């Protein structure tokens, strides 16, 4: 498994959680009609959306150096992959297409 594949896997899971939270929030806001008893059911979806976005921006890290690369890999690409133009980690300089060490705990 390459570093790019591992980062994409983590990014994909974060994006799925983020979009599911957004869908939950929008669906319950539409169904509740903004009335207070049902309005509170929508807010956990917003919390999940916020947590997923926070993870993608600040907690997505390089497996080699643990540098925060969430914003770097998230900005120029779609939510489920990393742009091929990003070839190296900006913090440690390792190639993202290099193999991940088998004995290293990530």
The first five atom37 places (N, CA, C, CB, O) and aatype in JSON, in Angstrom:
{
  "aatype": [20, 20, 20, 20, 20, 20, 20, 20, 20, 20, 20, 20, 20, 20, 20, 20, 20, 20, 20, 20, 20, 20, 20, 20, 20, 20, 20, 20, 20, 20, 20, 20, 20, 20, 20, 20, 20, 20, 20, 20, 20, 20, 20, 20, 20, 20, 20, 20, 20, 20, 20, 20, 20, 20, 20, 20, 20, 20, 20, 20, 20, 20, 20, 20, 20, 20, 20, 20, 20, 20, 20, 20, 20, 20, 20, 20, 20, 20, 20, 20, 20, 20, 20, 20, 20, 20, 20, 20, 20, 20, 20, 20, 20, 20, 20, 20, 20, 20, 20, 20, 20, 20, 20, 20, 20, 20],
  "atom_mask": [
    [1, 1, 1, 1, 1],
    [1, 1, 1, 1, 1],
    [1, 1, 1, 1, 1],
    [1, 1, 1, 1, 1],
    [1, 1, 1, 1, 1],
    [1, 1, 1, 1, 1],
    [1, 1, 1, 1, 1],
    [1, 1, 1, 1, 1],
    [1, 1, 1, 1, 1],
    [1, 1, 1, 1, 1],
    [1, 1, 1, 1, 1],
    [1, 1, 1, 1, 1],
    [1, 1, 1, 1, 1],
    [1, 1, 1, 1, 1],
    [1, 1, 1, 1, 1],
    [1, 1, 1, 1, 1],
    [1, 1, 1, 1, 1],
    [1, 1, 1, 1, 1],
    [1, 1, 1, 1, 1],
    [1, 1, 1, 1, 1],
    [1, 1, 1, 1, 1],
    [1, 1, 1, 1, 1],
    [1, 1, 1, 1, 1],
    [1, 1, 1, 1, 1],
    [1, 1, 1, 1, 1],
    [1, 1, 1, 1, 1],
    [1, 1, 1, 1, 1],
    [1, 1, 1, 1, 1],
    [1, 1, 1, 1, 1],
    [1, 1, 1, 1, 1],
    [1, 1, 1, 1, 1],
    [1, 1, 1, 1, 1],
    [1, 1, 1, 1, 1],
    [1, 1, 1, 1, 1],
    [1, 1, 1, 1, 1],
    [1, 1, 1, 1, 1],
    [1, 1, 1, 1, 1],
    [1, 1, 1, 1, 1],
    [1, 1, 1, 1, 1],
    [1, 1, 1, 1, 1],
    [1, 1, 1, 1, 1],
    [1, 1, 1, 1, 1],
    [1, 1, 1, 1, 1],
    [1, 1, 1, 1, 1],
    [1, 1, 1, 1, 1],
    [1, 1, 1, 1, 1],
    [1, 1, 1, 1, 1],
    [1, 1, 1, 1, 1],
    [1, 1, 1, 1, 1],
    [1, 1, 1, 1, 1],
    [1, 1, 1, 1, 1],
    [1, 1, 1, 1, 1],
    [1, 1, 1, 1, 1],
    [1, 1, 1, 1, 1],
    [1, 1, 1, 1, 1],
    [1, 1, 1, 1, 1],
    [1, 1, 1, 1, 1],
    [1, 1, 1, 1, 1],
    [1, 1, 1, 1, 1],
    [1, 1, 1, 1, 1],
    [1, 1, 1, 1, 1],
    [1, 1, 1, 1, 1],
    [1, 1, 1, 1, 1],
    [1, 1, 1, 1, 1],
    [1, 1, 1, 1, 1],
    [1, 1, 1, 1, 1],
    [1, 1, 1, 1, 1],
    [1, 1, 1, 1, 1],
    [1, 1, 1, 1, 1],
    [1, 1, 1, 1, 1],
    [1, 1, 1, 1, 1],
    [1, 1, 1, 1, 1],
    [1, 1, 1, 1, 1],
    [1, 1, 1, 1, 1],
    [1, 1, 1, 1, 1],
    [1, 1, 1, 1, 1],
    [1, 1, 1, 1, 1],
    [1, 1, 1, 1, 1],
    [1, 1, 1, 1, 1],
    [1, 1, 1, 1, 1],
    [1, 1, 1, 1, 1],
    [1, 1, 1, 1, 1],
    [1, 1, 1, 1, 1],
    [1, 1, 1, 1, 1],
    [1, 1, 1, 1, 1],
    [1, 1, 1, 1, 1],
    [1, 1, 1, 1, 1],
    [1, 1, 1, 1, 1],
    [1, 1, 1, 1, 1],
    [1, 1, 1, 1, 1],
    [1, 1, 1, 1, 1],
    [1, 1, 1, 1, 1],
    [1, 1, 1, 1, 1],
    [1, 1, 1, 1, 1],
    [1, 1, 1, 1, 1],
    [1, 1, 1, 1, 1],
    [1, 1, 1, 1, 1],
    [1, 1, 1, 1, 1],
    [1, 1, 1, 1, 1],
    [1, 1, 1, 1, 1],
    [1, 1, 1, 1, 1],
    [1, 1, 1, 1, 1],
    [1, 1, 1, 1, 1],
    [1, 1, 1, 1, 1],
    [1, 1, 1, 1, 1],
    [1, 1, 1, 1, 1]
  ],
  "atom_positions": [
    [[0.84, -1.17, 0.0], [0.0, 0.0, 0.0], [0.89, 1.23, 0.0], [-0.96, 0.0, 1.22], [1.86, 1.31, 0.76]],
    [[0.58, 2.2, -0.84], [1.36, 3.42, -0.91], [0.82, 4.45, 0.08], [1.35, 3.99, -2.33], [-0.29, 4.32, 0.6]],
    [[1.63, 5.47, 0.31], [1.19, 6.56, 1.19], [-0.06, 7.23, 0.61], [2.31, 7.6, 1.37], [-0.98, 7.57, 1.35]],
    [[-0.08, 7.42, -0.7], [-1.23, 8.06, -1.34], [-2.51, 7.25, -1.11], [-0.97, 8.22, -2.85], [-3.56, 7.82, -0.82]],
    [[-2.42, 5.93, -1.23], [-3.6, 5.08, -1.04], [-4.11, 5.17, 0.39], [-3.27, 3.62, -1.38], [-5.32, 5.21, 0.61]],
    [[-3.21, 5.2, 1.37], [-3.61, 5.31, 2.76], [-4.27, 6.65, 3.05], [-2.42, 5.11, 3.67], [-5.28, 6.72, 3.74]],
    [[-3.69, 7.72, 2.52], [-4.26, 9.05, 2.73], [-5.62, 9.16, 2.05], [-3.32, 10.13, 2.2], [-6.55, 9.74, 2.61]],
    [[-5.74, 8.6, 0.84], [-7.02, 8.64, 0.13], [-8.08, 7.86, 0.91], [-6.87, 8.05, -1.3], [-9.23, 8.29, 0.98]],
    [[-7.7, 6.73, 1.48], [-8.64, 5.93, 2.27], [-9.16, 6.73, 3.46], [-7.97, 4.64, 2.76], [-10.36, 6.74, 3.73]],
    [[-8.27, 7.4, 4.15], [-8.67, 8.21, 5.3], [-9.49, 9.42, 4.87], [-7.44, 8.68, 6.08], [-10.47, 9.79, 5.53]],
    [[-9.11, 10.03, 3.77], [-9.84, 11.19, 3.26], [-11.24, 10.78, 2.81], [-9.07, 11.84, 2.09], [-12.2, 11.51, 3.04]],
    [[-11.34, 9.64, 2.16], [-12.64, 9.15, 1.7], [-13.58, 8.9, 2.88], [-12.46, 7.86, 0.87], [-14.75, 9.28, 2.82]],
    [[-13.08, 8.27, 3.93], [-13.93, 8.02, 5.1], [-14.36, 9.33, 5.77], [-13.19, 7.13, 6.12], [-15.5, 9.46, 6.2]],
    [[-13.45, 10.29, 5.86], [-13.8, 11.59, 6.42], [-14.84, 12.31, 5.58], [-12.57, 12.45, 6.55], [-15.76, 12.93, 6.12]],
    [[-14.71, 12.23, 4.27], [-15.68, 12.88, 3.38], [-17.05, 12.21, 3.47], [-15.18, 12.85, 1.94], [-18.07, 12.9, 3.44]],
    [[-17.08, 10.89, 3.58], [-18.36, 10.19, 3.71], [-19.06, 10.6, 5.0], [-18.14, 8.66, 3.68], [-20.26, 10.87, 4.99]],
    [[-18.33, 10.65, 6.1], [-18.91, 11.07, 7.37], [-19.41, 12.51, 7.27], [-17.87, 10.94, 8.51], [-20.5, 12.82, 7.76]],
    [[-18.63, 13.38, 6.65], [-19.02, 14.77, 6.51], [-20.3, 14.91, 5.7], [-17.91, 15.57, 5.85], [-21.21, 15.64, 6.1]],
    [[-20.38, 14.23, 4.58], [-21.57, 14.34, 3.73], [-22.79, 13.67, 4.35], [-21.3, 13.73, 2.37], [-23.92, 14.14, 4.16]],
    [[-22.6, 12.59, 5.09], [-23.73, 11.99, 5.78], [-24.27, 12.92, 6.87], [-23.31, 10.65, 6.4], [-25.49, 13.02, 7.04]],
    [[-23.4, 13.58, 7.59], [-23.83, 14.56, 8.59], [-24.59, 15.71, 7.95], [-22.64, 15.1, 9.36], [-25.61, 16.16, 8.48]],
    [[-24.1, 16.19, 6.82], [-24.79, 17.28, 6.12], [-26.15, 16.82, 5.62], [-23.94, 17.79, 4.95], [-27.13, 17.55, 5.73]],
    [[-26.22, 15.61, 5.08], [-27.5, 15.09, 4.59], [-28.5, 14.93, 5.74], [-27.29, 13.73, 3.88], [-29.68, 15.26, 5.59]],
    [[-28.03, 14.42, 6.88], [-28.89, 14.28, 8.05], [-29.44, 15.64, 8.47], [-28.12, 13.62, 9.23], [-30.64, 15.79, 8.71]],
    [[-28.57, 16.63, 8.54], [-28.97, 17.97, 8.97], [-29.99, 18.57, 8.0], [-27.75, 18.88, 9.08], [-31.02, 19.09, 8.43]],
    [[-29.71, 18.51, 6.71], [-30.61, 19.1, 5.71], [-31.95, 18.37, 5.69], [-29.97, 19.07, 4.31], [-33.0, 19.01, 5.6]],
    [[-31.93, 17.04, 5.76], [-33.17, 16.27, 5.73], [-34.06, 16.61, 6.92], [-32.87, 14.78, 5.71], [-35.26, 16.83, 6.75]],
    [[-33.49, 16.64, 8.12], [-34.31, 16.93, 9.29], [-34.74, 18.38, 9.35], [-33.56, 16.57, 10.55], [-35.81, 18.68, 9.89]],
    [[-33.96, 19.28, 8.82], [-34.41, 20.68, 8.76], [-35.59, 20.82, 7.81], [-33.25, 21.62, 8.32], [-36.53, 21.56, 8.08]],
    [[-35.54, 20.1, 6.69], [-36.64, 20.16, 5.73], [-37.89, 19.48, 6.29], [-36.24, 19.5, 4.41], [-39.0, 19.97, 6.1]],
    [[-37.71, 18.36, 6.98], [-38.86, 17.63, 7.52], [-39.47, 18.3, 8.74], [-38.45, 16.23, 7.87], [-40.67, 18.18, 8.99]],
    [[-38.64, 19.0, 9.51], [-39.14, 19.6, 10.75], [-39.92, 20.88, 10.51], [-38.0, 19.88, 11.69], [-40.76, 21.26, 11.33]],
    [[-39.66, 21.55, 9.4], [-40.3, 22.83, 9.18], [-39.82, 23.88, 10.16], [-41.8, 22.69, 9.27], [-40.5, 24.87, 10.39]],
    [[-38.66, 23.68, 10.72], [-38.01, 24.59, 11.68], [-38.83, 24.75, 12.95], [-37.79, 25.96, 11.04], [-38.83, 25.82, 13.57]],
    [[-39.53, 23.69, 13.36], [-40.27, 23.71, 14.63], [-39.38, 23.13, 15.72], [-41.62, 22.91, 14.52], [-38.66, 22.16, 15.47]],
    [[-39.43, 23.7, 16.9], [-38.5, 23.32, 17.96], [-38.43, 21.84, 18.34], [-38.84, 24.06, 19.14], [-37.31, 21.37, 18.53]],
    [[-39.52, 21.07, 18.48], [-39.29, 19.69, 18.92], [-38.45, 18.87, 17.94], [-40.61, 19.0, 19.15], [-37.61, 18.08, 18.37]],
    [[-38.67, 19.04, 16.66], [-37.94, 18.25, 15.66], [-36.65, 18.94, 15.24], [-38.81, 18.0, 14.45], [-35.77, 18.31, 14.66]],
    [[-36.55, 20.2, 15.52], [-35.35, 20.95, 15.16], [-34.12, 20.39, 15.86], [-35.53, 22.43, 15.5], [-33.02, 20.4, 15.31]],
    [[-34.3, 19.9, 17.08], [-33.18, 19.37, 17.85], [-32.65, 18.05, 17.3], [-33.58, 19.19, 19.29], [-31.52, 17.67, 17.6]],
    [[-33.45, 17.36, 16.51], [-33.0, 16.12, 15.89], [-32.01, 16.43, 14.77], [-34.21, 15.32, 15.34], [-31.17, 15.6, 14.43]],
    [[-32.09, 17.62, 14.2], [-31.22, 18.0, 13.1], [-29.81, 18.37, 13.57], [-31.83, 19.16, 12.34], [-28.86, 18.23, 12.81]],
    [[-29.67, 18.84, 14.78], [-28.38, 19.34, 15.22], [-27.28, 18.3, 15.36], [-28.55, 20.01, 16.51], [-26.11, 18.66, 15.16]],
    [[-27.57, 17.03, 15.69], [-26.47, 16.04, 15.65], [-25.87, 15.89, 14.26], [-26.97, 14.68, 16.14], [-24.67, 15.64, 14.12]],
    [[-26.68, 16.05, 13.23], [-26.15, 16.0, 11.87], [-25.18, 17.14, 11.61], [-27.29, 16.05, 10.86], [-24.16, 16.95, 10.95]],
    [[-25.5, 18.31, 12.12], [-24.6, 19.44, 11.97], [-23.31, 19.21, 12.74], [-25.27, 20.73, 12.44], [-22.23, 19.57, 12.27]],
    [[-23.41, 18.6, 13.91], [-22.21, 18.3, 14.7], [-21.31, 17.3, 13.98], [-22.59, 17.76, 16.09], [-20.09, 17.44, 13.99]],
    [[-21.92, 16.28, 13.36], [-21.14, 15.29, 12.61], [-20.5, 15.95, 11.39], [-22.04, 14.1, 12.18], [-19.34, 15.67, 11.08]],
    [[-21.25, 16.81, 10.71], [-20.69, 17.54, 9.57], [-19.5, 18.39, 10.0], [-21.77, 18.43, 8.92], [-18.46, 18.39, 9.33]],
    [[-19.64, 19.09, 11.08], [-18.56, 19.95, 11.58], [-17.35, 19.12, 11.99], [-19.05, 20.79, 12.77], [-16.21, 19.49, 11.7]],
    [[-17.59, 17.99, 12.67], [-16.48, 17.12, 13.1], [-15.76, 16.52, 11.9], [-17.0, 16.0, 14.02], [-14.53, 16.43, 11.9]],
    [[-16.51, 16.1, 10.89], [-15.88, 15.54, 9.69], [-15.06, 16.56, 8.94], [-16.94, 14.98, 8.76], [-13.96, 16.26, 8.46]],
    [[-15.57, 17.78, 8.84], [-14.82, 18.85, 8.19], [-13.56, 19.18, 8.98], [-15.69, 20.1, 8.03], [-12.49, 19.4, 8.4]],
    [[-13.69, 19.23, 10.28], [-12.54, 19.51, 11.16], [-11.46, 18.43, 10.99], [-12.99, 19.59, 12.65], [-10.27, 18.73, 10.94]],
    [[-11.9, 17.16, 10.91], [-10.96, 16.05, 10.7], [-10.24, 16.19, 9.36], [-11.71, 14.7, 10.76], [-9.02, 16.04, 9.29]],
    [[-10.98, 16.49, 8.31], [-10.37, 16.61, 6.98], [-9.36, 17.75, 6.91], [-11.45, 16.8, 5.93], [-8.37, 17.65, 6.2]],
    [[-9.61, 18.82, 7.62], [-8.7, 19.96, 7.55], [-7.52, 19.87, 8.51], [-9.47, 21.22, 7.83], [-6.4, 20.25, 8.15]],
    [[-7.75, 19.36, 9.72], [-6.71, 19.46, 10.73], [-6.14, 18.13, 11.24], [-7.23, 20.2, 11.87], [-5.06, 18.12, 11.83]],
    [[-6.84, 17.03, 11.03], [-6.37, 15.76, 11.59], [-5.98, 14.73, 10.54], [-7.43, 15.19, 12.47], [-5.59, 13.62, 10.9]],
    [[-6.08, 15.06, 9.29], [-5.59, 14.19, 8.23], [-4.09, 14.44, 8.12], [-6.33, 14.45, 6.85], [-3.66, 15.54, 7.77]],
    [[-3.3, 13.42, 8.41], [-1.85, 13.59, 8.53], [-1.08, 12.66, 7.61], [-1.41, 13.35, 9.96], [-1.58, 11.64, 7.15]],
    [[0.16, 13.06, 7.34], [1.08, 12.21, 6.56], [1.43, 11.0, 7.42], [2.37, 13.01, 6.14], [1.8, 11.16, 8.58]],
    [[1.33, 9.8, 6.87], [1.67, 8.61, 7.66], [3.15, 8.52, 8.02], [1.28, 7.37, 6.89], [3.51, 7.84, 8.99]],
    [[4.0, 9.19, 7.29], [5.44, 9.1, 7.54], [5.89, 10.1, 8.62], [6.22, 9.34, 6.25], [6.55, 9.71, 9.58]],
    [[5.53, 11.38, 8.47], [6.05, 12.41, 9.38], [4.99, 12.98, 10.32], [6.64, 13.54, 8.59], [5.33, 13.75, 11.22]],
    [[3.73, 12.61, 10.13], [2.61, 13.08, 10.94], [2.31, 14.56, 10.74], [2.88, 12.81, 12.39], [1.68, 15.18, 11.6]],
    [[2.76, 15.13, 9.62], [2.46, 16.52, 9.3], [1.01, 16.67, 8.85], [3.41, 17.04, 8.21], [0.46, 15.76, 8.23]],
    [[0.39, 17.79, 9.16], [-1.01, 18.03, 8.8], [-1.13, 18.39, 7.32], [-1.6, 19.17, 9.68], [-0.85, 19.52, 6.92]],
    [[-1.54, 17.43, 6.52], [-1.64, 17.66, 5.08], [-3.08, 17.68, 4.59], [-0.86, 16.6, 4.34], [-3.33, 17.62, 3.39]],
    [[-4.03, 17.77, 5.51], [-5.44, 17.76, 5.12], [-5.81, 18.87, 4.17], [-6.29, 17.84, 6.33], [-6.47, 18.61, 3.16]],
    [[-5.42, 20.09, 4.47], [-5.75, 21.2, 3.59], [-5.0, 21.1, 2.27], [-5.45, 22.53, 4.27], [-5.53, 21.45, 1.22]],
    [[-3.78, 20.63, 2.32], [-2.96, 20.52, 1.1], [-3.55, 19.51, 0.13], [-1.53, 20.12, 1.46], [-3.62, 19.79, -1.07]],
    [[-3.96, 18.36, 0.61], [-4.5, 17.34, -0.29], [-5.99, 17.54, -0.56], [-4.27, 15.96, 0.28], [-6.53, 16.96, -1.51]],
    [[-6.65, 18.33, 0.24], [-8.09, 18.51, 0.07], [-8.47, 19.63, -0.86], [-8.7, 18.76, 1.38], [-9.52, 19.56, -1.5]],
    [[-7.65, 20.63, -0.96], [-8.04, 21.81, -1.73], [-8.11, 21.58, -3.24], [-7.08, 22.9, -1.45], [-9.16, 21.88, -3.82]],
    [[-7.07, 21.08, -3.91], [-7.13, 21.05, -5.38], [-7.76, 19.79, -5.98], [-5.76, 21.19, -5.92], [-7.6, 19.55, -7.18]],
    [[-8.46, 18.99, -5.21], [-8.98, 17.73, -5.75], [-10.42, 17.52, -5.32], [-8.12, 16.55, -5.31], [-11.0, 18.33, -4.6]],
    [[-10.97, 16.43, -5.79], [-12.33, 16.11, -5.37], [-12.31, 15.47, -3.99], [-13.02, 15.17, -6.4], [-11.22, 15.14, -3.5]],
    [[-13.45, 15.27, -3.35], [-13.46, 14.79, -1.96], [-13.01, 13.35, -1.77], [-14.82, 14.95, -1.41], [-12.76, 12.93, -0.64]],
    [[-12.92, 12.57, -2.84], [-12.64, 11.16, -2.67], [-11.3, 10.73, -3.25], [-13.72, 10.36, -3.3], [-11.04, 9.53, -3.38]],
    [[-10.44, 11.67, -3.61], [-9.11, 11.32, -4.13], [-8.14, 12.46, -3.88], [-9.18, 10.98, -5.64], [-8.51, 13.52, -3.37]],
    [[-6.9, 12.22, -4.24], [-5.86, 13.25, -4.15], [-5.38, 13.53, -5.56], [-4.66, 12.79, -3.22], [-5.18, 12.61, -6.35]],
    [[-5.2, 14.79, -5.87], [-4.73, 15.18, -7.2], [-3.37, 14.55, -7.49], [-4.66, 16.7, -7.31], [-2.52, 14.49, -6.6]],
    [[-3.17, 14.1, -8.71], [-1.88, 13.54, -9.12], [-0.79, 14.6, -9.19], [-2.01, 12.84, -10.47], [0.39, 14.28, -9.27]],
    [[-1.18, 15.87, -9.17], [-0.2, 16.95, -9.18], [0.54, 17.05, -7.85], [-0.88, 18.28, -9.49], [1.66, 17.56, -7.79]],
    [[-0.08, 16.56, -6.78], [0.59, 16.53, -5.48], [1.38, 15.24, -5.42], [-0.45, 16.64, -4.28], [0.81, 14.15, -5.3]],
    [[2.68, 15.36, -5.5], [3.53, 14.18, -5.57], [4.34, 13.93, -4.31], [4.45, 14.3, -6.73], [4.81, 12.82, -4.09]],
    [[4.52, 14.96, -3.47], [5.36, 14.84, -2.29], [4.67, 15.45, -1.08], [6.72, 15.49, -2.52], [3.86, 16.36, -1.22]],
    [[5.01, 14.95, 0.1], [4.54, 15.56, 1.34], [5.26, 16.9, 1.5], [4.79, 14.61, 2.59], [6.48, 16.94, 1.38]],
    [[4.54, 17.98, 1.77], [5.21, 19.28, 1.91], [6.06, 19.4, 3.18], [4.19, 20.38, 1.89], [6.85, 20.33, 3.3]],
    [[5.9, 18.49, 4.11], [6.62, 18.59, 5.37], [7.89, 17.74, 5.41], [5.73, 18.18, 6.5], [8.93, 18.2, 5.86]],
    [[7.81, 16.49, 4.93], [8.99, 15.62, 4.99], [9.58, 15.34, 3.61], [8.62, 14.31, 5.66], [10.69, 14.82, 3.53]],
    [[8.87, 15.66, 2.54], [9.4, 15.5, 1.2], [9.32, 14.09, 0.65], [10.79, 15.94, 1.18], [9.85, 13.83, -0.43]],
    [[8.69, 13.16, 1.34], [8.59, 11.79, 0.85], [7.58, 11.74, -0.3], [8.18, 10.81, 2.01], [6.58, 12.45, -0.3]],
    [[7.87, 10.89, -1.27], [6.97, 10.73, -2.41], [5.7, 10.02, -1.94], [7.65, 9.94, -3.56], [5.77, 9.01, -1.25]],
    [[4.55, 10.54, -2.33], [3.28, 9.94, -1.93], [3.04, 8.6, -2.61], [2.13, 10.88, -2.23], [2.22, 7.81, -2.13]],
    [[3.73, 8.34, -3.7], [3.56, 7.06, -4.39], [4.55, 6.0, -3.91], [3.72, 7.26, -5.87], [4.63, 4.92, -4.5]],
    [[5.32, 6.29, -2.86], [6.24, 5.3, -2.32], [5.48, 4.34, -1.41], [7.4, 5.99, -1.54], [4.43, 4.67, -0.87]],
    [[6.04, 3.16, -1.26], [5.39, 2.13, -0.45], [5.5, 2.47, 1.03], [6.01, 0.75, -0.74], [6.5, 3.01, 1.49]],
    [[4.45, 2.13, 1.75], [4.43, 2.32, 3.19], [5.21, 1.18, 3.84], [2.98, 2.39, 3.73], [5.08, 0.03, 3.41]],
    [[6.0, 1.47, 4.85], [6.78, 0.44, 5.51], [5.84, -0.51, 6.24], [7.8, 1.06, 6.48], [4.91, -0.08, 6.9]],
    [[6.1, -1.8, 6.11], [5.21, -2.81, 6.68], [5.32, -2.88, 8.2], [5.51, -4.17, 6.09], [4.34, -3.19, 8.87]],
    [[6.48, -2.59, 8.76], [6.67, -2.74, 10.19], [6.36, -1.46, 10.98], [8.08, -3.17, 10.47], [6.45, -1.45, 12.21]],
    [[6.02, -0.42, 10.3], [5.75, 0.86, 10.96], [4.3, 0.9, 11.43], [6.04, 2.05, 10.0], [3.39, 0.55, 10.68]],
    [[4.08, 1.32, 12.67], [2.75, 1.45, 13.22], [2.22, 2.84, 12.86], [2.74, 1.22, 14.76], [2.84, 3.85, 13.18]],
    [[1.06, 2.87, 12.2], [0.49, 4.15, 11.76], [-0.71, 4.48, 12.58], [0.11, 4.11, 10.27], [-1.34, 5.52, 12.37]]
  ]
}
